[in-house]
Amino acid sequence: MSETTEWNSKIIAEFRANEGRVGGPFEGAPIVLVHHRGRKSGHDYVNPMMYLPNDPDDKVIFVFASKGGAPTDPDWYYNLIAAGEGRVERGTESYKVTVRELSGAERDRVYAEQAHLYPGFAQYARQTDGIRTIPVLELTMV
């Protein structure tokens, strides 16, 4: 098991044991578990990630394919885009979602809001500047 997979597994277990709350570096942050199917493998995957609620529409959340400021997009991003759908666990609730990638000013506004609330996202943007634009996905409850 890779270090990332092991770390994700611990976060997922903690999330499920505590009704969607986790501690450590994510304590108090909004966390969601995103389920997606591998576009090549067909395997089912789950990734924990921070999200930004879309106030006042609680059926919509935004997730960010930051990959910790890495120069490449995460596999989950490609999987969700390819499928156009997925499933999330949010708190104690689980539901299907449709996926839409934001672009232009809409993407920039949502990313700036997340970076303002959580400065690590501003750092990720600096790390990827000139390499890639971090994708922002809108996940809408079906």
C-alpha positions as protocol buffer text, in pm:
chain_id: "A"
residue {
  index: 1
  type: MET
  ca { x: 0 y: 0 z: 0 }
}
residue {
  index: 2
  type: SER
  ca { x: 141 y: 339 z: -98 }
}
residue {
  index: 3
  type: GLU
  ca { x: 196 y: 609 z: 162 }
}
residue {
  index: 4
  type: THR
  ca { x: -81 y: 822 z: 6 }
}
residue {
  index: 5
  type: THR
  ca { x: -326 y: 531 z: -1 }
}
residue {
  index: 6
  type: GLU
  ca { x: -252 y: 448 z: 362 }
}
residue {
  index: 7
  type: TRP
  ca { x: -295 y: 814 z: 464 }
}
residue {
  index: 8
  type: ASN
  ca { x: -625 y: 837 z: 273 }
}
residue {
  index: 9
  type: SER
  ca { x: -748 y: 513 z: 435 }
}
residue {
  index: 10
  type: LYS
  ca { x: -686 y: 657 z: 783 }
}
residue {
  index: 11
  type: ILE
  ca { x: -871 y: 980 z: 697 }
}
residue {
  index: 12
  type: ILE
  ca { x: -1164 y: 782 z: 550 }
}
residue {
  index: 13
  type: ALA
  ca { x: -1189 y: 562 z: 861 }
}
residue {
  index: 14
  type: GLU
  ca { x: -1176 y: 866 z: 1091 }
}
residue {
  index: 15
  type: PHE
  ca { x: -1438 y: 1048 z: 880 }
}
residue {
  index: 16
  type: ARG
  ca { x: -1678 y: 754 z: 898 }
}
residue {
  index: 17
  type: ALA
  ca { x: -1619 y: 694 z: 1269 }
}
residue {
  index: 18
  type: ASN
  ca { x: -1688 y: 1060 z: 1357 }
}
residue {
  index: 19
  type: GLU
  ca { x: -1986 y: 1153 z: 1140 }
}
residue {
  index: 20
  type: GLY
  ca { x: -1778 y: 1335 z: 882 }
}
residue {
  index: 21
  type: ARG
  ca { x: -1531 y: 1508 z: 1113 }
}
residue {
  index: 22
  type: VAL
  ca { x: -1156 y: 1453 z: 1117 }
}
residue {
  index: 23
  type: GLY
  ca { x: -871 y: 1592 z: 1324 }
}
residue {
  index: 24
  type: GLY
  ca { x: -509 y: 1670 z: 1255 }
}
residue {
  index: 25
  type: PRO
  ca { x: -439 y: 1918 z: 976 }
}
residue {
  index: 26
  type: PHE
  ca { x: -804 y: 1903 z: 864 }
}
residue {
  index: 27
  type: GLU
  ca { x: -966 y: 1966 z: 1202 }
}
residue {
  index: 28
  type: GLY
  ca { x: -1263 y: 2197 z: 1156 }
}
residue {
  index: 29
  type: ALA
  ca { x: -1234 y: 2197 z: 776 }
}
residue {
  index: 30
  type: PRO
  ca { x: -1522 y: 2080 z: 558 }
}
residue {
  index: 31
  type: ILE
  ca { x: -1430 y: 1731 z: 435 }
}
residue {
  index: 32
  type: VAL
  ca { x: -1613 y: 1512 z: 188 }
}
residue {
  index: 33
  type: LEU
  ca { x: -1541 y: 1161 z: 61 }
}
residue {
  index: 34
  type: VAL
  ca { x: -1566 y: 1149 z: -318 }
}
residue {
  index: 35
  type: HIS
  ca { x: -1640 y: 813 z: -483 }
}
residue {
  index: 36
  type: HIS
  ca { x: -1537 y: 768 z: -846 }
}
residue {
  index: 37
  type: ARG
  ca { x: -1472 y: 490 z: -1094 }
}
residue {
  index: 38
  type: GLY
  ca { x: -1134 y: 455 z: -1266 }
}
residue {
  index: 39
  type: ARG
  ca { x: -1172 y: 554 z: -1629 }
}
residue {
  index: 40
  type: LYS
  ca { x: -916 y: 292 z: -1736 }
}
residue {
  index: 41
  type: SER
  ca { x: -930 y: 29 z: -1460 }
}
residue {
  index: 42
  type: GLY
  ca { x: -1302 y: 34 z: -1385 }
}
residue {
  index: 43
  type: HIS
  ca { x: -1217 y: 6 z: -1015 }
}
residue {
  index: 44
  type: ASP
  ca { x: -1406 y: 205 z: -754 }
}
residue {
  index: 45
  type: TYR
  ca { x: -1207 y: 461 z: -554 }
}
residue {
  index: 46
  type: VAL
  ca { x: -1272 y: 696 z: -262 }
}
residue {
  index: 47
  type: ASN
  ca { x: -1075 y: 1014 z: -198 }
}
residue {
  index: 48
  type: PRO
  ca { x: -1110 y: 1246 z: 101 }
}
residue {
  index: 49
  type: MET
  ca { x: -1091 y: 1613 z: 13 }
}
residue {
  index: 50
  type: MET
  ca { x: -1178 y: 1956 z: 138 }
}
residue {
  index: 51
  type: TYR
  ca { x: -1476 y: 2123 z: -20 }
}
residue {
  index: 52
  type: LEU
  ca { x: -1635 y: 2464 z: -38 }
}
residue {
  index: 53
  type: PRO
  ca { x: -2012 y: 2479 z: 18 }
}
residue {
  index: 54
  type: ASN
  ca { x: -2212 y: 2679 z: -233 }
}
residue {
  index: 55
  type: ASP
  ca { x: -2415 y: 2900 z: 0 }
}
residue {
  index: 56
  type: PRO
  ca { x: -2712 y: 2916 z: -7 }
}
residue {
  index: 57
  type: ASP
  ca { x: -2756 y: 2605 z: -231 }
}
residue {
  index: 58
  type: ASP
  ca { x: -2664 y: 2313 z: -4 }
}
residue {
  index: 59
  type: LYS
  ca { x: -2705 y: 2069 z: -295 }
}
residue {
  index: 60
  type: VAL
  ca { x: -2388 y: 2204 z: -457 }
}
residue {
  index: 61
  type: ILE
  ca { x: -2029 y: 2183 z: -336 }
}
residue {
  index: 62
  type: PHE
  ca { x: -1697 y: 2265 z: -500 }
}
residue {
  index: 63
  type: VAL
  ca { x: -1383 y: 2051 z: -489 }
}
residue {
  index: 64
  type: PHE
  ca { x: -1033 y: 2144 z: -599 }
}
residue {
  index: 65
  type: ALA
  ca { x: -790 y: 1924 z: -793 }
}
residue {
  index: 66
  type: SER
  ca { x: -489 y: 2077 z: -619 }
}
residue {
  index: 67
  type: LYS
  ca { x: -294 y: 1755 z: -559 }
}
residue {
  index: 68
  type: GLY
  ca { x: -105 y: 1947 z: -292 }
}
residue {
  index: 69
  type: GLY
  ca { x: 45 y: 2182 z: -552 }
}
residue {
  index: 70
  type: ALA
  ca { x: 190 y: 1902 z: -767 }
}
residue {
  index: 71
  type: PRO
  ca { x: 261 y: 1978 z: -1134 }
}
residue {
  index: 72
  type: THR
  ca { x: -1 y: 1727 z: -1256 }
}
residue {
  index: 73
  type: ASP
  ca { x: -375 y: 1687 z: -1201 }
}
residue {
  index: 74
  type: PRO
  ca { x: -488 y: 1403 z: -973 }
}
residue {
  index: 75
  type: ASP
  ca { x: -635 y: 1085 z: -1123 }
}
residue {
  index: 76
  type: TRP
  ca { x: -966 y: 1140 z: -943 }
}
residue {
  index: 77
  type: TYR
  ca { x: -1014 y: 1460 z: -1143 }
}
residue {
  index: 78
  type: TYR
  ca { x: -982 y: 1276 z: -1475 }
}
residue {
  index: 79
  type: ASN
  ca { x: -1211 y: 998 z: -1350 }
}
residue {
  index: 80
  type: LEU
  ca { x: -1487 y: 1239 z: -1247 }
}
residue {
  index: 81
  type: ILE
  ca { x: -1463 y: 1440 z: -1569 }
}
residue {
  index: 82
  type: ALA
  ca { x: -1476 y: 1123 z: -1780 }
}
residue {
  index: 83
  type: ALA
  ca { x: -1777 y: 984 z: -1593 }
}
residue {
  index: 84
  type: GLY
  ca { x: -1964 y: 1311 z: -1542 }
}
residue {
  index: 85
  type: GLU
  ca { x: -2094 y: 1170 z: -1216 }
}
residue {
  index: 86
  type: GLY
  ca { x: -1985 y: 1026 z: -884 }
}
residue {
  index: 87
  type: ARG
  ca { x: -2102 y: 990 z: -528 }
}
residue {
  index: 88
  type: VAL
  ca { x: -2012 y: 1176 z: -210 }
}
residue {
  index: 89
  type: GLU
  ca { x: -2026 y: 1111 z: 159 }
}
residue {
  index: 90
  type: ARG
  ca { x: -2082 y: 1437 z: 344 }
}
residue {
  index: 91
  type: GLY
  ca { x: -2124 y: 1409 z: 718 }
}
residue {
  index: 92
  type: THR
  ca { x: -2353 y: 1110 z: 763 }
}
residue {
  index: 93
  type: GLU
  ca { x: -2520 y: 1157 z: 425 }
}
residue {
  index: 94
  type: SER
  ca { x: -2432 y: 975 z: 101 }
}
residue {
  index: 95
  type: TYR
  ca { x: -2567 y: 1076 z: -240 }
}
residue {
  index: 96
  type: LYS
  ca { x: -2500 y: 1075 z: -615 }
}
residue {
  index: 97
  type: VAL
  ca { x: -2365 y: 1387 z: -784 }
}
residue {
  index: 98
  type: THR
  ca { x: -2322 y: 1525 z: -1131 }
}
residue {
  index: 99
  type: VAL
  ca { x: -1989 y: 1684 z: -1217 }
}
residue {
  index: 100
  type: ARG
  ca { x: -1923 y: 2013 z: -1394 }
}
residue {
  index: 101
  type: GLU
  ca { x: -1584 y: 2176 z: -1437 }
}
residue {
  index: 102
  type: LEU
  ca { x: -1578 y: 2550 z: -1379 }
}
residue {
  index: 103
  type: SER
  ca { x: -1383 y: 2779 z: -1609 }
}
residue {
  index: 104
  type: GLY
  ca { x: -1288 y: 3141 z: -1655 }
}
residue {
  index: 105
  type: ALA
  ca { x: -1409 y: 3403 z: -1407 }
}
residue {
  index: 106
  type: GLU
  ca { x: -1643 y: 3156 z: -1236 }
}
residue {
  index: 107
  type: ARG
  ca { x: -1354 y: 2919 z: -1164 }
}
residue {
  index: 108
  type: ASP
  ca { x: -1128 y: 3202 z: -1052 }
}
residue {
  index: 109
  type: ARG
  ca { x: -1392 y: 3342 z: -812 }
}
residue {
  index: 110
  type: VAL
  ca { x: -1456 y: 3007 z: -645 }
}
residue {
  index: 111
  type: TYR
  ca { x: -1085 y: 2923 z: -619 }
}
residue {
  index: 112
  type: ALA
  ca { x: -1008 y: 3267 z: -473 }
}
residue {
  index: 113
  type: GLU
  ca { x: -1276 y: 3215 z: -208 }
}
residue {
  index: 114
  type: GLN
  ca { x: -1124 y: 2878 z: -109 }
}
residue {
  index: 115
  type: ALA
  ca { x: -772 y: 3026 z: -104 }
}
residue {
  index: 116
  type: HIS
  ca { x: -894 y: 3310 z: 118 }
}
residue {
  index: 117
  type: LEU
  ca { x: -1051 y: 3067 z: 367 }
}
residue {
  index: 118
  type: TYR
  ca { x: -764 y: 2815 z: 351 }
}
residue {
  index: 119
  type: PRO
  ca { x: -429 y: 2979 z: 259 }
}
residue {
  index: 120
  type: GLY
  ca { x: -276 y: 2643 z: 167 }
}
residue {
  index: 121
  type: PHE
  ca { x: -476 y: 2664 z: -155 }
}
residue {
  index: 122
  type: ALA
  ca { x: -310 y: 2999 z: -237 }
}
residue {
  index: 123
  type: GLN
  ca { x: 25 y: 2823 z: -190 }
}
residue {
  index: 124
  type: TYR
  ca { x: -83 y: 2540 z: -425 }
}
residue {
  index: 125
  type: ALA
  ca { x: -170 y: 2800 z: -690 }
}
residue {
  index: 126
  type: ARG
  ca { x: 173 y: 2963 z: -652 }
}
residue {
  index: 127
  type: GLN
  ca { x: 342 y: 2622 z: -684 }
}
residue {
  index: 128
  type: THR
  ca { x: 156 y: 2544 z: -1007 }
}
residue {
  index: 129
  type: ASP
  ca { x: 175 y: 2894 z: -1159 }
}
residue {
  index: 130
  type: GLY
  ca { x: 286 y: 2866 z: -1522 }
}
residue {
  index: 131
  type: ILE
  ca { x: 252 y: 2486 z: -1510 }
}
residue {
  index: 132
  type: ARG
  ca { x: -121 y: 2423 z: -1477 }
}
residue {
  index: 133
  type: THR
  ca { x: -439 y: 2588 z: -1355 }
}
residue {
  index: 134
  type: ILE
  ca { x: -587 y: 2393 z: -1065 }
}
residue {
  index: 135
  type: PRO
  ca { x: -926 y: 2261 z: -1175 }
}
residue {
  index: 136
  type: VAL
  ca { x: -1239 y: 2337 z: -976 }
}
residue {
  index: 137
  type: LEU
  ca { x: -1531 y: 2095 z: -998 }
}
residue {
  index: 138
  type: GLU
  ca { x: -1891 y: 2162 z: -906 }
}
residue {
  index: 139
  type: LEU
  ca { x: -2061 y: 1854 z: -758 }
}
residue {
  index: 140
  type: THR
  ca { x: -2440 y: 1876 z: -759 }
}
residue {
  index: 141
  type: MET
  ca { x: -2668 y: 1638 z: -569 }
}
residue {
  index: 142
  type: VAL
  ca { x: -2885 y: 1430 z: -802 }
}
